[in-house]
Amino acid sequence: MLDLEELKAIDDWRFENRLPSRAAAIRELIRRGLISQEFDEPPTDAASGEFRVTDE
């Protein structure tokens, strides 16, 4: 589940990159994340709510 701020961030990215739908944008962001080597491993002891698309 995404909150309104997270959906806005995804929709803004989608429109900036001219993707046809929110679903296409989410799939592309997931694809990019899965192939990225830039990030540290995620914490294994974090709660689901701690993983956010946007900073509060």
ChimeraX attribute file (.defattr): number of C-alpha atoms within 10 A of each C-alpha:
attribute: neighborCount
match mode: 1-to-1
recipient: residues
	/A:1	6
	/A:2	11
	/A:3	10
	/A:4	9
	/A:5	13
	/A:6	15
	/A:7	16
	/A:8	13
	/A:9	12
	/A:10	20
	/A:11	18
	/A:12	14
	/A:13	16
	/A:14	20
	/A:15	13
	/A:16	9
	/A:17	10
	/A:18	10
	/A:19	15
	/A:20	10
	/A:21	12
	/A:22	16
	/A:23	13
	/A:24	12
	/A:25	20
	/A:26	17
	/A:27	12
	/A:28	14
	/A:29	14
	/A:30	12
	/A:31	11
	/A:32	11
	/A:33	12
	/A:34	9
	/A:35	8
	/A:36	9
	/A:37	9
	/A:38	7
	/A:39	7
	/A:40	6
	/A:41	7
	/A:42	8
	/A:43	9
	/A:44	6
	/A:45	6
	/A:46	9
	/A:47	8
	/A:48	7
	/A:49	8
	/A:50	8
	/A:51	11
	/A:52	11
	/A:53	13
	/A:54	12
	/A:55	7
	/A:56	5
